[in-house]
Structure formats: C-alpha cells, structure tokens
Amino acid sequence: MQGPAADIVPLAVGNDKIRRVNASHPKIEVKPISPALGAEIYGVDISRPLDDRVVAEIRAALLEHLVVFFRDQSLTPQSLIAFAKRFGELARYPFVKGMDDFPEVVEVIKREDEVHNFGGIWHSDTTYLERPPMGSVLYACEIPPLGGDTLFANMYLAYDTLSDGMKAFLSDLNAVNSAAKPDAAVGRIERKTERPTGEDEIKTESVHPIVRTHPETGRKALYVNRGHTVKIDGFSEEESRPILEYLYLHQTRPEFTCRFRWTPGAVAFWDNRAAQHNAINDYQGYRRVMQRVTLAGEKPA
C-alpha cells in the first residue's frame, strides 16, 4: 500500500480532453487536469453576475469532476459570496469568525512564523457536524512563491474499487466524527484564538454512514476521513483502527487524486460530498492567505 508521500502526483493536462461547456458561450471550456477528478474552467469571469445557463453548466462540471478551478479571477468578498450563492445556501464555519463586514467569508491564513497550516491533512470539511457542507469555494489572495498546493481525492473511485466483501461489510456501518481529533484541530488553533465564534454551543460530534449516497448523482462514496473520523460506531477505537487505517490509505491512492497548483486569483470549488482534500504544508517561512465560503449541505444518508 502506498504511503502518504506517494499521494503527491504531478499535474497532467491533455489537450484532447478539452470540451465545450455550452455552445452558446463558446469561450467557456472545461479542461480536466487528471483522469481521477478535477477540471479547470476557462472563459468565465465569476466576479460578474452569471446567467442561469452558465451556472447550470458549472454545476454539471462540478458533479462530473468533483472539483473545478478558475484562474485569474479578481474577487471581492461581495463577489465571492454572490458567486457561491448561485449554487446554494451559505453556511458558517463553527470555529473561526468570518470577516467583520462579511461573516460568511473566513480568511484561511498561514503567517510566515507559523508552523501548522489550516487543512493540512486529508479530510472532508466539518464532517463532525450533523449537516456537513455541500461544498466550499476557496479564493487565493496571497500565495507563497513555491509550494502550498492542494491535493484532492475522488471518493467515488475509493468506494468503487473496494472488494465486494469490503463493500458488504461497510454497507450498514456508521462512523463517529469529531472536531476534537488532534491532527486536524492543531491547524485551526491560531485562527480560532484570534477570531473565536463561541463554538462551545455547537455540537461538533456526529455519526454518519461510512458509505454515503450522493443526493444529486445517486452514486456511492466512501465517507470517512483521517482528519475527523474517530471510530466505527459500535466498535471500540482499537477495533476500528486497522479498518479505518486501511480505508484512509486506500482512499488517497495516487490514481484517485489530482494536485492543484495555486496562482494569484485562482479559485477552487469542490463537492464535499464525494471529494477529500489536503493542503500541503511545504512553504515554511512564507505567507499564504485565502478566502473561503462554505455552502450548506444535508444530513448524509
């Protein structure tokens, strides 16, 4: 089994994989960046109001590729919020207060003198909530000269490639997810200290199916993650550990992943219901500033 170091895979783009999104918008293109997931969308300025047809095609690309990227955007917090609202209701992050004038927008920051980064572990966002988010939109405001890429992994492929025996074993099992798991919690300490939200009032432990069904595509996806999953419900942590460790390694196999190299003004929009991500912490001594908006989701089933 490949270890975490093997999760880093090179960017691969094939010109033969370019397809038009909508014939009425000839400059908009969707270009996959790996066979597993991920696509860059060109020819659309998401800072401006989008018509319904363009929104529908972006959503179709998201459902197909699980994460879509836009380059060279110039967004204000207002336009970031407006774009995200075209795809659903916005949700608040439970641990870090949003911007003073735009509470829906959370600044994801790592400063030059900080060691830990926000989201630097394979995870699906806030699966410890009863209703985890449908997805997130992340905008690059300031990036390091090198490093700071983000990895994404396809949880449809992770499920589909399990053996029939493992699928049967997992089919009726649930997992306990908690915000207190240390490896994920350490990445939010600085921002949580600076901008607390009173999260003690929010329930941050939830039980969800290990295999969830995507509410829009109907496909099954593996829904445990190293960042937040604590144990299999009804099992001890010791009993759960070897099973979960196998699933963590399996779901981030290199052939299930893509890697996105950030550039100033780049935007990532991912489907939290069927994709995981991992922000690589390889830019010590440099500053990285992103703005994130989260879209509300439903209780996994």
WOQUI-V432094 format. One record per backbone hydrogen bond with DSSP energy under -1.0 kcal/mol. CO is the residue of the C=O (numbers start at 1). NH is the residue of the N-H. E is the energy in kcal/mol with one decimal. If there is no record, write none. Layout:
CO,NH,E / CO,NH,E
This chain:
3,6,-1.4 / 4,7,-1.7 / 14,17,-2.1 / 15,18,-1.4 / 19,30,-2.2 / 22,25,-2.3 / 25,28,-2.1 / 28,21,-1.6 / 29,42,-2.8 / 30,19,-1.7 / 31,40,-2.7 / 33,12,-1.5 / 38,33,-2.1 / 39,69,-2.3 / 40,31,-3.3 / 42,29,-2.0 / 45,48,-1.4 / 51,55,-2.1 / 52,56,-2.5 / 53,57,-1.9 / 54,58,-2.5 / 55,59,-2.4 / 56,60,-2.1 / 57,61,-2.2 / 58,62,-2.4 / 59,63,-2.5 / 60,64,-1.8 / 61,65,-2.9 / 62,66,-2.7 / 65,38,-2.4 / 66,271,-3.0 / 67,39,-1.5 / 68,269,-2.6 / 69,41,-3.5 / 70,267,-2.6 / 76,80,-2.4 / 77,81,-2.2 / 78,82,-2.6 / 79,83,-2.3 / 80,84,-2.2 / 81,85,-2.4 / 83,86,-1.2 / 84,87,-2.1 / 89,296,-3.1 / 102,99,-1.0 / 102,105,-2.3 / 105,99,-2.6 / 106,292,-2.7 / 108,290,-2.2 / 110,288,-2.4 / 111,114,-1.7 / 119,121,-1.3 / 119,279,-2.5 / 122,227,-1.4 / 123,277,-2.3 / 126,129,-1.9 / 134,272,-1.7 / 135,295,-3.0 / 136,270,-1.9 / 137,293,-2.4 / 138,268,-2.4 / 139,291,-2.3 / 140,265,-1.9 / 142,289,-3.0 / 149,280,-2.3 / 150,260,-2.9 / 151,278,-2.1 / 152,258,-1.9 / 153,276,-1.9 / 154,158,-1.5 / 155,159,-1.6 / 155,222,-1.9 / 156,160,-3.2 / 157,161,-1.9 / 159,162,-1.8 / 163,167,-2.5 / 164,168,-2.3 / 165,169,-2.2 / 166,170,-2.4 / 167,171,-1.2 / 170,173,-1.8 / 173,210,-2.3 / 174,233,-2.3 / 175,208,-2.2 / 176,230,-3.3 / 176,231,-1.0 / 177,206,-2.1 / 181,185,-2.1 / 182,186,-2.3 / 185,188,-1.4 / 188,192,-2.8 / 189,193,-2.3 / 190,194,-2.0 / 191,195,-2.7 / 195,97,-3.2 / 198,201,-1.6 / 199,202,-2.2 / 204,179,-2.2 / 206,177,-3.0 / 208,175,-3.1 / 210,223,-3.9 / 212,221,-2.7 / 214,218,-2.0 / 219,214,-3.1 / 221,212,-2.2 / 225,229,-2.5 / 228,178,-2.8 / 231,176,-3.0 / 232,235,-2.4 / 236,240,-2.3 / 237,241,-2.0 / 240,244,-2.7 / 241,245,-2.8 / 242,246,-1.7 / 243,247,-2.0 / 244,248,-3.0 / 245,249,-2.0 / 246,250,-2.5 / 247,251,-2.7 / 250,253,-1.5 / 253,256,-2.6 / 254,257,-1.7 / 256,154,-2.3 / 258,152,-2.4 / 260,150,-1.9 / 263,266,-2.2 / 265,73,-2.3 / 266,140,-2.8 / 267,70,-2.3 / 268,138,-2.9 / 269,68,-2.5 / 270,136,-1.2 / 271,274,-1.3 / 274,155,-2.6 / 276,153,-2.1 / 277,123,-1.7 / 278,151,-2.6 / 280,282,-1.1 / 283,286,-1.8 / 288,110,-2.3 / 289,141,-2.0 / 289,142,-2.4 / 290,108,-2.3 / 291,139,-3.0 / 292,106,-2.6 / 293,137,-2.9 / 294,91,-2.6 / 295,134,-1.8 / 295,135,-1.0
